[in-house]
Amino acid sequence: MRVVKEAEERRNEILDAADELFGQKGFDGTSTNDILEKVGIARGTLYYHFKSKEDIMDALIERYSVRILGAAQEVAADKSIPVIERVIRAVMAMNISGGSSEVIMDHIHKPQNALMHQKIQKVIINGVPPILTGIIREGIGQGLFSTPFPYECMEMVVIYANTVFDDDMVTMTNEERGSRMLAFVCNVERLLGAESGSLMDTMQMFGGGDGSSYE
């Protein structure tokens, strides 16, 4: 067990070092030598754990995925929170700014980290709709929503939010962002067959309206 634990600790040391270096120099600008020097290990040790720099990036993306999706899953599973509030909270839980998580979005929005950005987008587009769909199905059961396509609706919502509210994809003023957010929430209500204003009222409880939760 001690050997297994030491191997896991070493693997995490390599990932932590790569995480920091990708943030400073970008994925493209970081060499395996940079990672070796930072961790203080031999090349053979690195390749024991990871086949390549791309393999390290994929492991980091996996680590990010757990962090990004885990908070949303936790909210989605909390039946004590009303359905509409839970939808908003689940989306807000994916806003991973603050603390050590803030580096994730800083990393991926750098031009030299374009591949990381693409991989994170894929995680969100594939991982988030199923989480939200579970909540929407509950809402349908309670008569709050009416749609034969809960998953497809959430997929549309996530893809739109994840592209239009991403500053790398669409540059907007605060006013334009606010207008987009208003239109977005109004149209989500229509997609879900929700009572007009029901999502908007809950959004305003949380101070929503600028789209920042979707970045």
C-alpha positions as CSV (number, residue, x, y, z in Angstrom):
1,M,0.0,0.0,0.0
2,R,2.8,2.4,0.8
3,V,4.3,1.9,-2.8
4,V,0.8,2.6,-4.3
5,K,0.4,5.7,-2.1
6,E,3.9,7.0,-3.0
7,A,3.2,6.5,-6.7
8,E,-0.1,8.4,-6.4
9,E,1.6,11.2,-4.5
10,R,4.3,11.4,-7.2
11,R,1.7,11.5,-9.9
12,N,-0.1,14.4,-8.2
13,E,3.2,16.2,-7.8
14,I,3.7,16.0,-11.5
15,L,0.2,17.2,-12.2
16,D,0.5,20.1,-9.8
17,A,3.8,21.2,-11.4
18,A,2.3,20.9,-14.9
19,D,-0.8,22.8,-13.8
20,E,1.3,25.7,-12.5
21,L,3.6,25.7,-15.6
22,F,0.7,25.6,-18.0
23,G,-0.8,28.6,-16.2
24,Q,2.5,30.5,-16.4
25,K,3.8,29.5,-19.9
26,G,0.9,27.8,-21.5
27,F,0.7,24.2,-22.6
28,D,2.5,24.9,-25.9
29,G,5.3,26.9,-24.1
30,T,5.9,24.2,-21.4
31,S,8.4,21.4,-22.2
32,T,8.7,18.1,-20.4
33,N,12.1,19.4,-19.2
34,D,10.4,22.3,-17.5
35,I,8.2,19.8,-15.6
36,L,11.1,17.5,-14.7
37,E,13.0,20.4,-13.3
38,K,10.1,21.7,-11.3
39,V,9.3,18.4,-9.7
40,G,13.0,17.4,-9.4
41,I,12.7,13.9,-11.0
42,A,14.3,11.9,-13.7
43,R,12.8,11.5,-17.2
44,G,12.2,7.8,-16.5
45,T,10.1,8.6,-13.5
46,L,7.9,11.0,-15.5
47,Y,7.4,8.5,-18.3
48,Y,6.5,5.8,-15.7
49,H,3.4,7.9,-14.8
50,F,2.7,9.6,-18.2
51,K,3.5,8.7,-21.8
52,S,3.7,12.3,-23.0
53,K,2.9,16.0,-22.2
54,E,-0.5,15.4,-23.9
55,D,-1.1,12.6,-21.5
56,I,-0.4,14.9,-18.6
57,M,-2.8,17.5,-20.0
58,D,-5.5,14.8,-20.3
59,A,-5.0,13.8,-16.7
60,L,-5.3,17.5,-15.7
61,I,-8.5,17.8,-17.7
62,E,-9.9,14.7,-15.9
63,R,-9.0,16.4,-12.6
64,Y,-10.7,19.6,-13.7
65,S,-13.8,17.6,-14.8
66,V,-14.2,16.1,-11.3
67,R,-14.1,19.6,-9.8
68,I,-16.4,21.2,-12.4
69,L,-19.1,18.5,-12.5
70,G,-18.9,17.4,-8.9
71,A,-20.3,20.6,-7.5
72,A,-23.2,20.6,-9.9
73,Q,-24.0,16.9,-9.2
74,E,-24.0,17.6,-5.5
75,V,-26.6,20.4,-5.9
76,A,-28.7,18.4,-8.4
77,A,-28.9,15.6,-5.8
78,D,-30.2,17.8,-3.0
79,K,-33.9,17.2,-3.0
80,S,-34.4,19.8,-0.2
81,I,-33.8,22.6,-2.7
82,P,-36.8,23.5,-4.9
83,V,-36.5,22.4,-8.6
84,I,-36.2,25.8,-10.3
85,E,-33.7,27.0,-7.6
86,R,-31.7,23.8,-8.1
87,V,-31.4,24.4,-11.9
88,I,-29.9,27.8,-11.2
89,R,-27.7,26.6,-8.4
90,A,-26.4,23.7,-10.5
91,V,-25.4,26.1,-13.3
92,M,-23.8,28.5,-10.8
93,A,-21.9,25.7,-9.1
94,M,-20.0,25.3,-12.4
95,N,-18.7,28.8,-12.1
96,I,-15.4,27.7,-10.7
97,S,-13.9,31.0,-10.0
98,G,-12.4,31.8,-6.7
99,G,-9.8,30.0,-4.7
100,S,-7.5,27.5,-6.4
101,S,-10.1,26.7,-9.0
102,E,-9.8,30.1,-10.5
103,V,-6.6,29.0,-12.4
104,I,-8.7,26.6,-14.5
105,M,-10.4,29.3,-16.6
106,D,-7.3,31.5,-16.5
107,H,-5.4,28.6,-18.0
108,I,-7.7,27.7,-20.8
109,H,-8.4,31.2,-22.1
110,K,-4.7,31.7,-23.0
111,P,-4.1,31.3,-26.8
112,Q,-1.3,28.7,-26.1
113,N,-3.8,26.6,-24.2
114,A,-6.4,26.4,-27.0
115,L,-6.4,22.6,-26.9
116,M,-7.1,22.6,-23.2
117,H,-9.9,25.0,-23.8
118,Q,-11.4,22.7,-26.4
119,K,-11.1,19.7,-24.1
120,I,-12.8,21.5,-21.2
121,Q,-15.6,22.6,-23.6
122,K,-16.1,18.9,-24.5
123,V,-16.3,17.9,-20.8
124,I,-18.9,20.6,-20.2
125,I,-21.0,19.9,-23.3
126,N,-21.0,16.1,-22.6
127,G,-21.1,16.2,-18.8
128,V,-23.5,19.0,-17.8
129,P,-26.7,18.3,-19.8
130,P,-27.3,14.9,-18.1
131,I,-27.0,16.5,-14.7
132,L,-29.5,19.3,-15.5
133,T,-31.8,16.8,-17.3
134,G,-32.4,14.9,-14.1
135,I,-33.6,18.1,-12.4
136,I,-35.8,19.0,-15.4
137,R,-37.4,15.6,-15.3
138,E,-38.3,16.2,-11.6
139,G,-39.8,19.6,-12.7
140,I,-41.9,17.9,-15.4
141,G,-43.2,15.5,-12.7
142,Q,-44.1,18.4,-10.5
143,G,-45.9,20.2,-13.4
144,L,-43.3,23.1,-13.5
145,F,-42.0,22.2,-16.9
146,S,-43.6,20.7,-20.0
147,T,-41.3,19.4,-22.7
148,P,-40.9,16.0,-24.5
149,F,-37.2,16.8,-25.0
150,P,-35.6,17.5,-21.6
151,Y,-32.1,16.3,-22.5
152,E,-32.1,18.1,-25.9
153,C,-33.3,21.3,-24.3
154,M,-30.5,21.2,-21.7
155,E,-27.9,20.4,-24.5
156,M,-29.1,23.5,-26.4
157,V,-28.9,25.6,-23.2
158,V,-25.4,24.4,-22.3
159,I,-24.0,24.8,-25.8
160,Y,-25.3,28.3,-26.2
161,A,-24.3,29.4,-22.7
162,N,-20.8,27.8,-23.1
163,T,-20.1,29.6,-26.3
164,V,-21.9,33.0,-26.3
165,F,-21.0,33.7,-22.7
166,D,-17.4,32.7,-23.2
167,D,-15.3,35.9,-23.7
168,D,-13.0,34.0,-26.1
169,M,-15.8,33.3,-28.5
170,V,-18.0,36.4,-28.3
171,T,-16.8,39.8,-27.2
172,M,-19.6,41.8,-25.5
173,T,-20.0,45.0,-23.5
174,N,-21.7,44.6,-20.1
175,E,-24.9,46.0,-21.6
176,E,-24.8,43.5,-24.5
177,R,-24.1,40.7,-22.0
178,G,-27.1,41.7,-19.9
179,S,-29.4,41.8,-22.9
180,R,-28.2,38.4,-24.1
181,M,-28.8,37.0,-20.6
182,L,-32.3,38.3,-20.4
183,A,-33.1,36.8,-23.8
184,F,-31.4,33.6,-22.8
185,V,-33.5,33.1,-19.7
186,C,-36.8,34.1,-21.4
187,N,-36.1,31.6,-24.2
188,V,-35.1,28.8,-21.7
189,E,-38.5,29.3,-20.0
190,R,-40.2,28.8,-23.4
191,L,-38.1,25.8,-24.2
192,L,-39.0,24.1,-21.0
193,G,-42.7,25.2,-21.1
194,A,-42.2,27.0,-17.7
195,E,-44.4,29.7,-16.4
196,S,-43.2,33.0,-17.7
197,G,-40.9,34.8,-15.3
198,S,-40.4,31.7,-13.1
199,L,-36.7,31.2,-14.0
200,M,-36.1,34.9,-14.2
201,D,-37.4,35.6,-10.7
202,T,-35.2,32.8,-9.2
203,M,-32.2,34.2,-11.2
204,Q,-32.7,37.6,-9.6
205,M,-32.7,36.0,-6.1
206,F,-29.1,35.1,-6.8
207,G,-28.1,38.4,-8.4
208,G,-27.9,36.7,-11.8
209,G,-28.3,38.5,-15.1
210,D,-24.8,39.1,-16.4
211,G,-24.1,35.6,-17.7
212,S,-21.0,35.2,-15.5
213,S,-22.2,31.9,-14.1
214,Y,-21.8,30.3,-17.5
215,E,-18.2,31.1,-18.2
